[in-house]
Amino acid sequence: MKRYSAFAVAKEALKYHMGWERAWASPEPKKKYDAIIIGAGGHGLATAYYLGKNHGIRNVAILEKGWLGGGNTGRNTTIIRSNYLQDASAAMYEKSRSLYETLSQDLNYNIMFSPRGVIMLAQTQHEVRGYERTAHANALQGVKTEFISPSRVKELCPIINLEGPRYPVLGGLWQARAGTARHDAVAWGYARACSAMGMDVIQKCEVTGIRSEGGKVTGVSTNRGDIACDKLGIVVAGHSGHLADMAGFRLPIESVALQALVSEPIKPCMDVVVMANTVHGYMSQSDKGEMVIGGGADGYNNYTQRGSFHHIEETVRALIETFPMISRLKMLRQWGGIVDMTGDRSPILSKTPVDNVFINCGWGTGGFKAIPGSGWGFAELMAKGYSPLTAEFGLERFYEGRFIDESVAAGVAH
């Protein structure tokens, strides 16, 4: 009987589940592509997928400095919701949430979408007014949310403590069709679908320069040689400013670390997602029983992908007030992701000063929930030069003073 090493078994399992041998041997780049996407995270892979599916552009390369889904796509807390205040934001996130509902069928790959519902707690009178306003705005936008009473919050999440020592729960903004999905599966599903369309996902391929002629992009330089292209999409989250510098323009963003952690597994005790903005903490329970915990972003600019004790301590302290039963849980692991923040806490999906170079960045802490909608709109922008889904998120809004202020509705880290 033939014996296999653990590595060989894992490799064969990956090939079986993904149908994608190129995950282990990235193809050599072609001389020229119709489009190149820099960044093989969720947003970049979704953009490539919808370029092929919706617009027939399949001569595409997705270049990744590290490994597939190794950035923020694999480092988030997997929350999906669309209860945003501004019309442009609600349209983008609701498109994304609706695509998530059928994404497993579309990709023929189980992304483990779980529409378990999300509660955003109101713990001050200011938050009550803010969330009631958001609920009214959502009603006008066609997004199904409601402001619920403390007793309804307790009914949905029995382990919660309504009478916190600092901030009692005064109600909550409830979106029943929000939820979670498996972040790695989202990246793998999109990657397999892109590969099946003949696209090249090229890992360990660092872009070292962006080439242009007469103000128009001609290609990129990489550690594996020069590659020509007609169109270029930059989708690299926290490193967007660095790539923009290569292309010759600046972005109004700053990068900070966002931290998260999970506890040891316990029996099922919580089947919704709860976000507590006032005390800066949010929590859900994974399929494995781990309590998935996150909080606010660091208060200073940095590029770290590891956690820091003081920030985790602040988040855990806040959540113990809200969920006393977790006080004796042990932490299993913690990590950080690099998020890029704009001044109005809304993303940038835009043309740039370099012709046929497009930028997708600035998602802050809300990137995972937007992956399908972002890919849909950004692919349309790259293919046609205009997308109604992304029209309000252009770079020009910053010098026109036309901000999309989501500093409250966007969540705990905004």
Residue pairs with C-beta under 8 A, 6 or more apart in sequence:
4 12
11 24
14 20
14 23
14 24
15 21
15 23
15 24
17 188
18 188
18 191
18 192
19 192
19 195
19 196
20 191
20 192
20 195
22 195
22 200
22 201
23 68
23 191
23 201
23 203
26 200
26 201
26 202
26 203
26 204
26 205
27 200
27 202
28 224
29 61
29 200
29 202
29 205
29 222
29 224
29 225
29 227
30 59
30 61
30 200
30 227
31 227
31 228
32 219
32 227
32 228
32 229
32 230
33 59
33 60
33 61
33 200
33 227
33 228
33 229
33 230
34 57
34 58
34 59
34 60
34 229
34 230
34 231
35 48
35 51
35 57
35 59
35 60
35 61
35 229
35 230
35 231
35 232
35 233
35 382
36 60
36 61
36 62
36 63
36 219
36 220
36 227
36 229
36 231
36 232
36 233
37 44
37 45
37 47
37 48
37 60
37 61
37 62
37 63
37 233
37 235
38 44
38 63
38 207
38 220
38 232
38 233
38 234
38 235
38 236
38 243
39 62
39 63
39 64
39 71
39 234
39 235
39 236
39 237
40 62
40 63
40 64
40 67
40 68
40 69
40 187
40 191
40 201
40 203
41 69
41 70
41 71
41 72
41 73
41 187
41 235
41 236
41 237
42 69
42 73
42 183
42 186
42 187
42 190
42 367
42 368
42 371
42 375
43 73
43 235
43 237
43 360
43 363
43 367
43 370
43 371
43 374
43 375
43 378
44 62
44 64
44 233
44 235
44 236
44 360
45 62
45 68
45 69
45 187
45 190
45 191
45 194
45 201
45 375
46 190
46 371
46 372
46 374
46 375
46 376
46 379
47 233
47 235
47 360
47 374
47 375
47 378
47 379
47 382
48 60
48 62
48 190
48 194
48 199
48 375
48 379
49 190
49 193
49 194
49 197
49 375
49 379
50 375
50 376
50 378
50 379
50 380
51 57
51 58
51 60
51 379
51 382
51 383
52 58
52 60
52 194
52 197
52 199
53 193
53 197
54 376
54 379
54 380
54 383
55 379
55 380
55 383
55 384
57 383
58 197
58 198
58 199
59 198
59 199
60 194
60 199
60 200
61 199
61 200
61 201
61 202
61 227
61 229
62 191
62 194
62 199
62 200
62 201
62 202
63 202
63 205
63 207
63 220
63 222
63 227
64 70
64 201
64 202
64 203
64 204
64 205
65 204
65 205
65 206
65 207
66 203
66 204
67 203
67 204
68 187
68 188
68 191
68 201
68 203
69 183
69 184
69 186
69 187
69 188
69 191
71 236
71 237
71 238
71 337
71 338
72 237
72 238
72 337
72 338
72 339
72 367
72 368
73 183
73 184
73 186
73 187
73 367
73 368
73 371
74 183
74 184
74 187
75 260
75 305
75 335
75 336
75 337
76 183
76 260
76 337
76 367
76 368
77 260
77 282
77 284
77 292
77 293
77 294
77 368
78 180
78 181
78 182
78 183
78 284
78 292
78 368
79 118
79 178
79 179
79 180
79 273
79 275
79 282
79 284
79 368
79 369
80 96
80 97
80 100
80 113
80 118
80 178
80 179
80 180
80 181
80 368
80 369
81 93
81 97
81 118
81 175
81 178
81 179
81 273
81 369
82 90
82 93
82 94
82 96
82 97
82 143
82 175
82 178
82 369
83 90
83 118
83 120
83 134
83 135
83 138
83 143
83 145
83 173
83 175
83 178
83 409
84 90
84 93
84 134
84 406
84 409
84 410
85 133
85 134
85 137
85 406
85 408
85 409
86 137
86 346
86 404
86 405
86 406
86 409
87 137
87 141
88 346
88 391
88 392
88 393
88 404
89 346
89 404
89 406
89 409
89 410
90 137
90 138
90 141
90 143
91 141
91 389
92 347
92 370
92 373
92 374
92 377
92 389
92 390
92 393
93 366
93 369
93 370
93 373
94 141
94 142
94 143
94 373
95 372
95 373
95 376
95 377
95 389
96 369
96 370
96 371
96 372
96 373
96 374
96 376
97 177
97 178
97 369
97 373
99 106
99 372
99 373
99 376
100 111
100 113
100 181
100 372
101 113
101 115
101 177
103 111
103 113
103 181
103 186
103 189
103 372
104 110
104 111
104 112
104 113
104 189
107 189
107 190
107 192
107 193
108 193
109 185
109 188
109 189
109 192
109 193
110 182
110 185
110 189
111 181
111 182
111 185
111 186
111 189
112 181
112 182
112 185
112 287
113 179
113 180
113 181
114 179
114 180
114 181
114 287
115 176
115 177
115 178
115 179
116 178
116 179
116 180
116 271
116 272
116 273
116 284
117 156
117 174
117 175
117 176
117 177
117 178
117 179
117 272
117 273
118 174
118 175
118 178
118 179
118 272
118 273
118 274
118 275
119 148
119 153
119 156
119 157
119 172
119 173
119 174
119 272
119 273
119 274
119 275
120 131
120 172
120 173
120 275
120 277
120 411
121 127
121 153
121 169
121 171
121 172
121 274
121 275
121 276
121 277
121 278
121 322
122 128
122 130
122 131
122 147
122 169
122 170
122 171
122 172
122 173
123 164
123 167
123 168
123 169
123 170
123 276
123 277
123 278
123 279
124 167
124 170
124 278
125 170
127 170
127 277
127 278
128 147
128 170
128 171
130 408
130 409
131 147
131 171
131 172
131 173
132 147
134 145
134 173
134 409
135 145
135 146
135 147
135 173
138 144
138 145
139 145
143 175
144 175
144 176
144 177
145 173
145 174
145 175
146 173
146 174
147 171
147 172
147 173
147 174
148 156
148 171
148 172
148 173
148 174
149 171
150 162
150 168
150 169
150 170
150 171
152 172
152 174
153 160
153 162
153 169
153 171
153 172
153 174
154 160
154 162
156 174
156 272
157 270
157 272
157 274
159 269
159 270
159 323
159 325
160 169
160 274
160 322
160 323
161 169
161 321
161 322
161 323
161 324
162 168
162 169
163 169
164 279
164 321
164 322
165 321
166 279
166 321
167 278
167 279
167 321
169 322
178 273
179 273
180 273
180 284
183 368
186 368
186 371
190 375
191 201
194 201
195 201
202 224
204 223
205 222
205 223
205 224
206 222
206 223
207 220
207 221
207 222
207 243
207 246
208 221
208 222
208 223
208 246
209 220
209 221
209 246
210 217
210 220
210 221
210 232
210 243
210 246
210 247
210 248
210 354
210 357
211 217
211 218
211 219
211 220
211 221
211 226
212 218
212 247
212 248
212 354
212 355
212 357
215 353
215 354
215 355
216 354
216 355
216 356
217 229
217 230
217 231
217 232
217 247
217 354
217 355
217 356
217 357
218 228
218 229
219 226
219 227
219 228
219 229
220 226
220 227
220 229
220 232
230 356
231 356
231 357
231 358
231 382
232 356
232 357
232 358
233 358
233 359
233 360
233 378
233 382
234 240
234 243
234 244
234 247
234 357
234 358
234 359
234 360
234 361
235 360
235 361
235 378
236 242
236 243
236 361
237 337
237 338
237 339
237 340
237 361
237 363
237 367
238 255
238 303
238 337
238 338
238 339
238 340
239 255
239 338
240 251
240 253
240 340
240 359
240 361
240 362
241 250
241 251
241 253
241 255
241 340
244 250
244 251
244 352
244 359
247 352
247 354
247 357
248 353
248 354
249 352
249 353
249 354
251 348
251 359
251 361
251 362
251 395
252 342
252 343
252 395
252 398
253 340
253 341
253 342
253 348
253 361
253 362
254 301
254 340
254 341
255 301
255 302
255 303
255 338
255 339
255 340
255 341
256 297
256 298
256 299
256 300
256 301
256 302
256 338
256 339
256 341
257 297
257 298
257 302
257 303
257 304
257 305
257 308
257 336
257 337
257 338
257 339
258 294
258 296
258 297
258 298
258 336
258 337
258 338
258 339
258 365
258 413
259 294
259 295
259 298
259 307
259 308
259 311
259 312
259 315
259 334
259 335
259 336
260 292
260 293
260 294
260 295
260 307
260 334
260 335
260 336
260 337
261 293
261 294
261 307
261 312
261 315
261 316
261 331
261 332
261 333
261 334
261 335
262 286
262 290
262 291
262 292
262 293
262 331
262 332
262 333
262 334
263 290
263 291
263 293
263 326
263 329
263 330
263 331
263 332
264 290
264 329
264 330
264 331
264 332
265 288
265 289
265 290
265 332
266 289
266 291
266 329
267 289
268 285
268 289
269 285
269 325
270 283
270 284
270 285
270 291
271 285
272 284
273 282
273 283
273 284
274 282
274 283
274 284
274 322
275 282
275 411
275 412
276 282
276 318
276 319
276 322
276 412
277 411
277 412
279 318
279 319
279 321
279 322
280 295
280 296
280 314
280 315
280 318
280 412
281 293
281 294
281 295
281 315
281 316
281 318
281 319
281 322
281 412
282 293
282 294
282 295
282 411
282 412
283 291
283 292
283 293
283 294
283 319
283 323
283 326
284 291
284 292
285 291
285 292
286 292
290 332
291 326
291 329
293 315
293 316
293 319
294 315
294 412
295 311
295 312
295 314
295 315
295 318
295 412
295 413
296 311
296 315
296 412
296 413
297 339
297 341
297 364
297 365
297 413
298 308
298 311
303 338
304 336
304 338
305 335
305 336
305 337
305 338
306 335
306 336
307 334
307 335
307 336
308 336
312 331
312 334
316 331
319 326
320 326
320 327
339 363
339 364
339 365
339 367
339 413
340 361
340 362
340 363
340 364
341 362
341 364
341 414
342 348
342 362
342 364
342 398
343 398
343 403
344 397
344 403
344 404
344 405
344 406
344 407
345 364
345 405
345 406
345 407
345 410
345 414
346 362
346 393
346 403
346 404
346 405
346 406
346 410
347 360
347 361
347 362
347 363
347 364
347 366
347 370
347 374
347 393
348 359
348 360
348 361
348 362
348 393
348 394
348 395
349 358
349 359
349 360
349 374
349 377
349 378
349 381
349 387
349 390
349 393
349 394
350 358
350 359
350 381
350 390
350 393
350 394
350 395
350 396
351 357
351 358
351 381
351 385
351 394
351 395
352 358
352 359
352 395
358 378
358 381
358 382
359 395
360 374
360 378
363 370
363 374
364 410
364 413
364 414
365 410
365 411
365 412
365 413
365 414
366 410
366 411
366 414
367 374
373 389
376 389
377 387
377 389
377 390
378 387
378 390
380 386
380 387
380 389
380 390
381 387
381 390
392 402
392 404
393 404
396 402
397 403
397 404
406 414
407 414
408 414
